[in-house]
Amino acid sequence: MSVTTERVAVIGSGPAGLMAAEVISGAGIGVDIYEAMPSAGRKFLMAGKSGLNISHIGSERDFGARYRDPDARLCDPIARFGPDQVIAWMAGLGMPAHVGPTGRIFPRSMKASPLLRAWLARLGSRGVHLHLKHRWTGWDEVGRLLFSTPDGSKSVEAPASVFALGGASWRRLGSDGTWAEPFAEAGIGLAPFRASNCGFRVDWSDRIRQEFAGAPVKPVRLSAGGQSTREEFVVTAAGVESGGVYTLSAALRDELEAKGAATLWLDLLPDLSEAEIARRLAAASPKQSRTNRLRKALKLTGVKVALLYECAPEAALDTPEGMAGAIKALPVRLTGTAPMDQAISTDGGVRWEALDAHLMLKKRPGCFCAGEMIDWDARTGGYLITGCLATGKAAGEGVLAWLGADRERKSGADESSAKS
Ligand SMILES: Cc1cc2nc3c(=O)[nH]c(=O)nc-3n(C[C@H](O)[C@H](O)[C@H](O)COP(=O)(O)OP(=O)(O)OC[C@H]3O[C@@H](n4cnc5c(N)ncnc54)[C@H](O)[C@@H]3O)c2cc1C
């Protein structure tokens, strides 16, 4: 089936695609959203499963600094659609914001599903059509969009299109990165996908694997590659994940890529100085077992003690000073990243050089990109979704500018042919 339409095609129904659809339909232009999965926004819904952290309070400068190697084409959209605008936009959908103690912004309902429902309803009321089970497979020789659908293949000729196809993790939710193949075939510059905000592998002993998999470690300070964060993390059977591990994941991943191994440094008692820890241990009765001294003198128990015994050099545990040093700087050797499909996000994707200032593909005039499929990266904490919303808005605005310019080009051509 072949369709020629005046409606703009948005491909992908995550936050980036829906925001692009909102901007374009808000200008009175028809929009068709094409989505490979049987329902919309599955990864967005998963992000909201234990609280949708959609943005983060902070000055514009602090906020922008949370993006790794940011490009102006990311910073400018975020400066125009940052935390304040996210809060106002949610309120417009009847979803007031809740700001957590560390500045994280959530919808008050915490979940993503009421927000997504309200958003889809508003888009529907503007005449936006959602075509589910429509997988984009590439362009044909004249630039039409090709889809595989339950009714067979379909080609669509649209005046403009926005690609918002996501990264390459959690493929069961639709973000499988297979779009990279037709993009590469079209000669569009792509950076390889890499796991980001991901867990890491550790060769734990059976004791840690069997007794402490799933245990949260807190309070704790984590350091790697000159960066440091005070956030909890979780020990898994295969390694470490969550919280502070995600925050330091880019530094750890870079160290792994450079050296084949990386070290995550833990401060197991971030509220006590090394000298104080040594003093308390030295004052404890030598008749007590090591484990009892740690418990009584320092209230150090459970997973923290297990990590200390697992990762400290054996000789360090013989003296109060050695033990204090190990508690304040405990090296956890990482052997690799957890599988990319389990990562919260991926970096890589469409290179900035492939896009113009309006996020339009230089090699494909009229085709715009938004969201995680572009090669930018951020830590968790709401920065990812805000980046997706902001670039979705910028791509939508790019489409409007492109269609306006296109109309002017055509009316100019009509005028000159009428004159001749
Ligand atoms: C467990 C988890 C928790 C997270 N928590 C947070 C959080 O708290 N805060 C935060 O900021 N971020 C969080 N994220 C990350 C966030 O969900 C993503 O960064 C965001 O959803 C990316 O938005 P997007 O619109 O670019 O792409 P996606 O949301 O991935 O959407 C892309 C859409 O495109 C569709 N698609 C892909 N290929 C095709 C094709 N060929 N044809 C048609 N459709 C296609 C997909 O099915 C998908 O629906 C979390 C992620 C996970 C997995």
The ligand as an SDF file (V2000), in Angstrom:
LIG
                    3D

 53 58  0  0  0  0  0  0  0  0999 V2000
   14.1040    1.0200   33.8260 C   0  0  0  0  0  0  0  0  0  0  0  0
   14.2890    2.4120   33.2740 C   0  0  0  0  0  0  0  0  0  0  0  0
   14.1340    3.5030   34.1240 C   0  0  0  0  0  0  0  0  0  0  0  0
   14.3290    4.7940   33.6330 C   0  0  0  0  0  0  0  0  0  0  0  0
   14.1370    5.8400   34.4720 N   0  0  0  0  0  0  0  0  0  0  0  0
   14.3050    7.0980   34.0230 C   0  0  0  0  0  0  0  0  0  0  0  0
   14.0570    8.2080   34.8750 C   0  0  0  0  0  0  0  0  0  0  0  0
   13.5880    8.0510   36.0170 O   0  0  0  0  0  0  0  0  0  0  0  0
   14.3040    9.4660   34.3960 N   0  0  0  0  0  0  0  0  0  0  0  0
   14.7780    9.6770   33.1300 C   0  0  0  0  0  0  0  0  0  0  0  0
   15.0140   10.8350   32.7520 O   0  0  0  0  0  0  0  0  0  0  0  0
   14.9640    8.6360   32.2710 N   0  0  0  0  0  0  0  0  0  0  0  0
   14.7450    7.3660   32.6910 C   0  0  0  0  0  0  0  0  0  0  0  0
   14.9140    6.3090   31.8330 N   0  0  0  0  0  0  0  0  0  0  0  0
   15.3500    6.5920   30.4360 C   0  0  0  0  0  0  0  0  0  0  0  0
   14.1790    7.0760   29.5630 C   0  0  0  0  0  0  0  0  0  0  0  0
   13.0980    6.1750   29.6850 O   0  0  0  0  0  0  0  0  0  0  0  0
   14.6150    7.1730   28.0870 C   0  0  0  0  0  0  0  0  0  0  0  0
   15.7820    7.9660   28.0050 O   0  0  0  0  0  0  0  0  0  0  0  0
   13.5180    7.7820   27.2170 C   0  0  0  0  0  0  0  0  0  0  0  0
   12.3540    6.9810   27.2410 O   0  0  0  0  0  0  0  0  0  0  0  0
   13.9720    7.9290   25.7720 C   0  0  0  0  0  0  0  0  0  0  0  0
   12.9440    8.5710   25.0790 O   0  0  0  0  0  0  0  0  0  0  0  0
   12.8690    8.5460   23.4790 P   0  0  0  0  0  0  0  0  0  0  0  0
   11.5620    9.1570   23.1200 O   0  0  0  0  0  0  0  0  0  0  0  0
   14.0910    9.1090   22.8940 O   0  0  0  0  0  0  0  0  0  0  0  0
   12.8770    6.9900   23.1080 O   0  0  0  0  0  0  0  0  0  0  0  0
   12.0010    5.7810   23.6400 P   0  0  0  0  0  0  0  0  0  0  0  0
   11.2560    6.1280   24.8630 O   0  0  0  0  0  0  0  0  0  0  0  0
   12.9250    4.6310   23.6820 O   0  0  0  0  0  0  0  0  0  0  0  0
   10.9250    5.5980   22.4920 O   0  0  0  0  0  0  0  0  0  0  0  0
   11.2880    5.1670   21.1920 C   0  0  0  0  0  0  0  0  0  0  0  0
   10.0490    4.5520   20.5570 C   0  0  0  0  0  0  0  0  0  0  0  0
   10.3510    4.2550   19.1930 O   0  0  0  0  0  0  0  0  0  0  0  0
    9.8070    2.9940   18.8680 C   0  0  0  0  0  0  0  0  0  0  0  0
   10.5740    2.4470   17.7490 N   0  0  0  0  0  0  0  0  0  0  0  0
   11.8570    2.0120   17.7520 C   0  0  0  0  0  0  0  0  0  0  0  0
   12.2050    1.5890   16.5310 N   0  0  0  0  0  0  0  0  0  0  0  0
   11.1140    1.7630   15.7390 C   0  0  0  0  0  0  0  0  0  0  0  0
   10.8670    1.5260   14.3460 C   0  0  0  0  0  0  0  0  0  0  0  0
   11.8100    1.0320   13.5380 N   0  0  0  0  0  0  0  0  0  0  0  0
    9.6380    1.8340   13.8570 N   0  0  0  0  0  0  0  0  0  0  0  0
    8.6620    2.3660   14.6600 C   0  0  0  0  0  0  0  0  0  0  0  0
    8.8420    2.5900   15.9750 N   0  0  0  0  0  0  0  0  0  0  0  0
   10.0720    2.3040   16.5140 C   0  0  0  0  0  0  0  0  0  0  0  0
    9.9540    2.1940   20.1370 C   0  0  0  0  0  0  0  0  0  0  0  0
    9.0650    1.0950   20.1820 O   0  0  0  0  0  0  0  0  0  0  0  0
    9.6690    3.2370   21.2050 C   0  0  0  0  0  0  0  0  0  0  0  0
    8.2990    3.2730   21.5560 O   0  0  0  0  0  0  0  0  0  0  0  0
   14.7050    5.0070   32.2740 C   0  0  0  0  0  0  0  0  0  0  0  0
   14.8380    3.9050   31.4330 C   0  0  0  0  0  0  0  0  0  0  0  0
   14.6290    2.6250   31.9190 C   0  0  0  0  0  0  0  0  0  0  0  0
   14.7790    1.4550   30.9810 C   0  0  0  0  0  0  0  0  0  0  0  0
  1  2  1  0
  2  3  1  0
  2 52  2  0
  3  4  2  0
  4  5  1  0
  4 50  1  0
  5  6  2  0
  6  7  1  0
  6 13  1  0
  7  8  2  0
  7  9  1  0
  9 10  1  0
 10 11  2  0
 10 12  1  0
 12 13  2  0
 13 14  1  0
 14 15  1  0
 14 50  1  0
 15 16  1  0
 16 17  1  0
 16 18  1  0
 18 19  1  0
 18 20  1  0
 20 21  1  0
 20 22  1  0
 22 23  1  0
 23 24  1  0
 24 25  2  0
 24 26  1  0
 24 27  1  0
 27 28  1  0
 28 29  2  0
 28 30  1  0
 28 31  1  0
 31 32  1  0
 32 33  1  0
 33 34  1  0
 33 48  1  0
 34 35  1  0
 35 36  1  0
 35 46  1  0
 36 37  1  0
 36 45  1  0
 37 38  2  0
 38 39  1  0
 39 40  1  0
 39 45  2  0
 40 41  1  0
 40 42  2  0
 42 43  1  0
 43 44  2  0
 44 45  1  0
 46 47  1  0
 46 48  1  0
 48 49  1  0
 50 51  2  0
 51 52  1  0
 52 53  1  0
M  END
$$$$
